[in-house]
Amino acid sequence: MKRVHPSPPILRTTASAACAAVLALALGACGTTTASTGTPAARASSSSHDAGAVGATALTLESGWVKAGADVTAVFGTVRNSSDHAVTLTGGTSDVADRVEIHTMEKQPDGTMKMTVKEGGLVVPAGGSATLEPGGDHLMLIDLTGPLANGDDVHLTMDSDGGTVQEWHVPVRSFAGAEETYDADHPHADDGMATGTTQ
């Protein structure tokens, strides 16, 4: 006579499989909740970081250099704007100088050059560039904390419109040109102006 096996083991197996499936779903749901809870914060942090990075790297200084000197010196190079809108440099700071200003040199009727703070800052067009050069627009480092020698590195923190900040590291070079000469009472007179000649 053929024996019939009871069904409880099958039911137990089915029940065990169902429990395992429910447990897997529960764990999966748990993992999804954790990821969902953490991901938006991570995304926000990343987005915030990226936004800051975009603002901070919109302007780069290409072929930049600082003229070796003491007391007062200048920064030259090409400021390039990688963004789709104009950016204006308005000033800056550095640990090697008391003041960082944007200056320009203007030729006077008598042939002398007058240095003055550039009104409105340095505008760098969208997708374009602005040149910092001897005898033209440049950054002035005023009241240096010590002499800058060939091979030194200068850290500049430049401010721009919209509250973005540009961080630049610029090498110091000895250079025989760019010999602006200043009045005895300048370059740090309160009116921010100097006179001189450029070679």
Secondary structure, DSSP 4 states (H G I P E B T S, - for coil): -PPPPPSHHHHHHHHHHHHHHHHHHHHHHHHHHHHHHHHHHHHHHHHHHHHHHHHHHSEEEEEEEEE-BSSEEEEEEEEEE-SSS-EEEEEEEETTEEEEEEEEEEE-TTS-EEEEE-TT-EEE-TT-EEEE-TTSSEEEEEEESS-B-TT-EEEEEEEEGGG-EEEEEEEEE--SS------TT-SS-TT--EEE---
